[in-house]
Amino acid sequence: MLELLPKESVVLEILEAVVERCRALKAAGFTLALDDVIQL
């Protein structure tokens, strides 16, 4: 569904709760990875 939105005018927000949970998991020793990351 997201693919149908205009990429030029849409911003996807990562909720602070998700960021905080990732930080907590990292602090607990877990390794985190992003899937399908493309850098231009």
C-alpha positions in Angstrom: 0.0 0.0 0.0 2.8 2.4 0.8 4.2 2.1 -2.7 1.1 3.9 -4.0 1.9 7.1 -2.1 3.8 9.9 -3.8 7.4 9.5 -2.5 8.2 13.2 -3.1 5.7 14.3 -0.5 5.4 11.5 2.0 7.6 11.2 5.1 7.6 8.0 7.1 7.9 8.4 10.8 9.5 5.9 13.1 7.8 6.1 16.5 10.0 7.1 19.5 8.8 4.0 21.3 10.3 1.8 18.5 13.6 3.8 18.7 13.7 3.5 22.5 13.0 -0.3 22.3 15.9 -0.7 19.8 18.2 1.3 22.1 17.2 -0.9 25.1 17.8 -4.1 23.1 21.2 -2.8 21.9 22.1 -1.9 25.5 21.2 -5.5 26.5 23.7 -6.8 24.0 21.6 -7.6 21.0 22.8 -6.8 17.5 20.4 -4.9 15.3 20.2 -4.8 11.5 18.2 -3.0 8.9 16.8 -5.1 6.0 17.1 -3.9 2.4 18.9 -0.6 3.0 19.9 1.2 -0.1 22.2 4.2 0.1 22.3 6.7 -2.7 
